[in-house]
Amino acid sequence: MNEILKALQGGLIVSCQANEGNPMYGPTLMAAFAAAAELGGAVGFRANGPADVAAIRKITQRPIIGIYKQREEWPVYITPTLQAARDVVAAGATIVALDATHQARKGGLSPEALIAQIKTELGCLVMADIDTLDEGLAAAAAGADIVATTMSGYTSRTRHISHDGPDLRLLRELAQRTPTPIICEGRVHTPAQMAAAFDAGAFAVVVGTAITNPTEVTKKFVQAV
């Protein structure tokens, strides 16, 4: 198995992301979150955009899953083009993650074609963010090194899925149907949910909001009182 995958297997990957308007927004604070998470035992990170990836790379040698969100008029905005992938790899990402659903994307490439281009030109691992079993199996067949449940619950055909926790049904089905490593990502709110994901066959688990979004964590406590 690829050494990068070995480093991630069975571990917690922390997603260090913040949108504009969030007090935590910016490379300096994302790198600080990554450093704190590494002290806590995180085996890798997921980061958005060249600036954040580069800042995190300066403080760690652990794998970084790089994405580049480009919000335009297209449904697909997570690393939608080959150039977006080039940018995060140049910044220090060891894995490129992309939206691998068959929704419209800038440039019109299919996810299969984009996966092939990234692997051929950049020679790095590719993580396919998908929403359904069929999309996951298609991404694996196209050569994705990792398939992740990231998009489940966030596309038009999966909005009915509960947001109380990760999509363990999809995770379990993928783990049973393909030997490609399956990462659980999306709505992992608690350590118990993370443990359930591993029980369902997860290769690794990504946690973001519950660790790196103090505003949302605070809201949950406030709502409780």
C-alpha positions as CSV (number, residue, x, y, z in Angstrom):
1,M,0.0,0.0,0.0
2,N,1.2,3.5,-0.8
3,E,3.1,5.0,2.2
4,I,0.7,8.0,2.3
5,L,-2.3,5.7,2.6
6,K,-0.6,3.7,5.3
7,A,0.0,6.9,7.3
8,L,-3.8,7.7,7.2
9,Q,-5.2,4.2,7.8
10,G,-7.2,3.9,11.0
11,G,-6.7,7.5,11.9
12,L,-8.3,10.9,12.3
13,I,-7.9,13.5,9.6
14,V,-8.8,17.0,10.7
15,S,-10.3,19.4,8.2
16,C,-8.9,22.9,8.8
17,Q,-11.2,25.2,6.9
18,A,-13.0,28.5,7.5
19,N,-15.0,30.7,5.2
20,E,-14.7,34.4,4.8
21,G,-16.5,36.2,7.6
22,N,-15.4,33.5,10.1
23,P,-13.0,34.9,12.7
24,M,-10.8,31.9,12.1
25,Y,-10.4,32.6,8.4
26,G,-6.9,32.8,7.0
27,P,-3.7,30.7,6.6
28,T,-2.2,31.6,10.0
29,L,-5.1,30.3,12.0
30,M,-5.6,27.3,9.8
31,A,-2.0,26.3,10.4
32,A,-2.4,26.9,14.1
33,F,-5.4,24.5,14.1
34,A,-3.4,21.9,12.2
35,A,-0.5,22.2,14.7
36,A,-2.9,21.8,17.6
37,A,-4.6,18.8,15.9
38,E,-1.3,17.2,15.3
39,L,-0.4,17.4,19.0
40,G,-3.8,15.7,19.6
41,G,-2.9,12.8,17.3
42,A,-4.3,13.7,13.9
43,V,-2.7,11.7,11.2
44,G,-3.4,14.2,8.4
45,F,-5.3,17.3,7.3
46,R,-7.7,18.6,4.7
47,A,-7.3,22.2,3.7
48,N,-8.8,24.6,1.1
49,G,-6.8,26.6,-1.3
50,P,-3.1,27.1,-2.0
51,A,-2.5,29.6,0.8
52,D,-3.9,27.4,3.6
53,V,-2.2,24.3,2.2
54,A,1.2,26.1,2.1
55,A,0.8,27.4,5.6
56,I,-0.1,24.0,7.0
57,R,2.8,22.3,5.0
58,K,5.2,24.6,6.8
59,I,4.3,23.2,10.2
60,T,3.8,19.5,9.4
61,Q,5.2,16.6,7.3
62,R,1.9,14.7,7.6
63,P,-0.3,14.1,4.6
64,I,-2.5,17.0,3.4
65,I,-5.6,16.5,1.4
66,G,-5.8,19.6,-0.7
67,I,-8.9,21.0,-2.2
68,Y,-9.6,24.3,-4.0
69,K,-13.2,25.6,-3.7
70,Q,-14.1,27.8,-6.6
71,R,-17.7,29.0,-6.1
72,E,-19.1,30.2,-9.4
73,E,-22.4,29.4,-11.2
74,W,-21.5,25.7,-11.4
75,P,-22.8,23.0,-9.0
76,V,-19.4,21.5,-8.7
77,Y,-17.0,23.8,-6.8
78,I,-14.5,21.5,-5.0
79,T,-11.4,21.3,-7.2
80,P,-13.4,21.5,-10.4
81,T,-10.5,21.8,-12.8
82,L,-7.0,20.5,-13.5
83,Q,-5.5,23.9,-12.8
84,A,-7.1,23.9,-9.3
85,A,-5.5,20.6,-8.6
86,R,-2.1,21.9,-9.9
87,D,-2.3,24.9,-7.5
88,V,-2.9,22.9,-4.3
89,V,-0.2,20.3,-5.3
90,A,2.3,23.1,-5.9
91,A,1.4,24.4,-2.4
92,G,2.3,21.1,-0.8
93,A,-0.8,18.9,-0.9
94,T,0.0,15.1,-1.0
95,I,-3.6,14.2,-2.0
96,V,-6.0,16.1,-4.2
97,A,-9.7,15.8,-3.4
98,L,-12.3,16.7,-5.9
99,D,-16.1,16.6,-6.2
100,A,-16.5,13.4,-8.3
101,T,-20.3,13.6,-8.8
102,H,-21.7,13.9,-12.3
103,Q,-23.0,17.4,-11.8
104,A,-22.0,20.2,-14.2
105,R,-18.6,21.7,-13.7
106,K,-16.4,24.4,-15.1
107,G,-14.7,23.1,-18.3
108,G,-17.2,20.3,-18.8
109,L,-14.8,17.5,-17.9
110,S,-16.3,14.3,-16.5
111,P,-15.0,13.3,-13.0
112,E,-13.4,10.2,-14.6
113,A,-11.5,12.4,-17.1
114,L,-10.3,14.8,-14.3
115,I,-9.2,11.9,-12.1
116,A,-7.1,10.5,-15.0
117,Q,-5.6,13.9,-15.8
118,I,-4.6,14.6,-12.2
119,K,-3.0,11.2,-11.8
120,T,-1.2,11.4,-15.2
121,E,0.1,14.9,-15.0
122,L,0.6,15.4,-11.2
123,G,1.3,11.9,-10.1
124,C,-0.4,12.3,-6.8
125,L,-3.2,10.4,-5.0
126,V,-6.8,11.4,-5.8
127,M,-9.6,11.4,-3.3
128,A,-13.1,11.4,-4.9
129,D,-15.8,13.1,-2.9
130,I,-19.1,11.4,-3.8
131,D,-22.8,11.4,-2.7
132,T,-24.1,8.0,-3.8
133,L,-23.1,4.3,-4.1
134,D,-23.1,4.5,-7.9
135,E,-20.9,7.6,-7.9
136,G,-18.5,6.0,-5.5
137,L,-18.1,2.8,-7.5
138,A,-17.7,4.9,-10.7
139,A,-14.9,6.9,-9.1
140,A,-13.2,3.8,-7.8
141,A,-13.4,2.3,-11.3
142,A,-11.9,5.5,-12.8
143,G,-8.8,5.1,-10.6
144,A,-9.5,7.2,-7.5
145,D,-7.1,6.1,-4.8
146,I,-9.7,7.0,-2.1
147,V,-13.4,7.4,-2.1
148,A,-15.1,9.7,0.5
149,T,-18.7,10.2,1.5
150,T,-18.2,13.9,1.6
151,M,-21.1,15.0,-0.7
152,S,-23.8,12.8,0.8
153,G,-26.5,15.0,2.0
154,Y,-25.3,18.0,0.1
155,T,-26.4,17.4,-3.5
156,S,-29.9,17.7,-4.9
157,R,-30.5,14.0,-4.9
158,T,-29.3,13.4,-1.4
159,R,-30.7,16.4,0.6
160,H,-33.2,14.0,2.2
161,I,-30.5,12.3,4.2
162,S,-30.4,13.1,7.9
163,H,-27.8,15.6,9.0
164,D,-27.6,14.2,12.5
165,G,-24.6,12.1,11.6
166,P,-22.5,10.6,8.9
167,D,-24.0,8.5,6.1
168,L,-23.0,5.1,7.6
169,R,-25.2,3.2,5.2
170,L,-23.4,4.6,2.1
171,L,-20.0,4.0,3.9
172,R,-20.9,0.4,4.6
173,E,-22.1,-0.3,1.1
174,L,-19.0,1.2,-0.5
175,A,-16.7,-0.7,1.9
176,Q,-18.4,-3.9,0.9
177,R,-18.4,-3.3,-2.8
178,T,-14.9,-2.0,-3.6
179,P,-11.4,-2.6,-2.2
180,T,-10.6,1.1,-2.7
181,P,-10.1,2.8,0.7
182,I,-13.3,4.5,1.9
183,I,-13.0,7.7,4.0
184,C,-16.0,8.8,6.1
185,E,-16.4,12.6,5.8
186,G,-19.4,14.7,6.6
187,R,-21.3,15.3,9.9
188,V,-19.1,13.4,12.2
189,H,-20.0,15.3,15.3
190,T,-18.8,13.1,18.2
191,P,-16.1,10.4,19.0
192,A,-18.9,7.9,19.1
193,Q,-19.9,8.6,15.6
194,M,-16.3,8.3,14.5
195,A,-16.1,4.9,16.2
196,A,-19.3,3.9,14.4
197,A,-17.8,4.9,11.1
198,F,-14.8,2.6,11.7
199,D,-17.1,-0.2,12.6
200,A,-18.9,0.4,9.3
201,G,-15.7,-0.1,7.3
202,A,-14.1,3.4,7.2
203,F,-10.4,3.4,6.2
204,A,-10.0,6.8,8.0
205,V,-12.4,9.5,9.2
206,V,-12.4,13.3,8.5
207,V,-13.7,15.6,11.2
208,G,-14.0,19.3,10.5
209,T,-16.7,21.5,12.2
210,A,-16.7,19.6,15.5
211,I,-13.0,20.4,15.9
212,T,-12.2,23.5,13.9
213,N,-15.3,25.6,13.9
214,P,-15.7,27.2,17.4
215,T,-18.7,29.2,16.3
216,E,-20.8,26.2,15.4
217,V,-19.6,24.2,18.5
218,T,-20.6,27.2,20.7
219,K,-24.0,27.4,19.0
220,K,-24.8,23.8,20.0
221,F,-24.0,24.5,23.6
222,V,-26.1,27.7,23.6
223,Q,-29.0,25.9,22.0
224,A,-28.8,23.3,24.8
225,V,-29.6,26.0,27.4
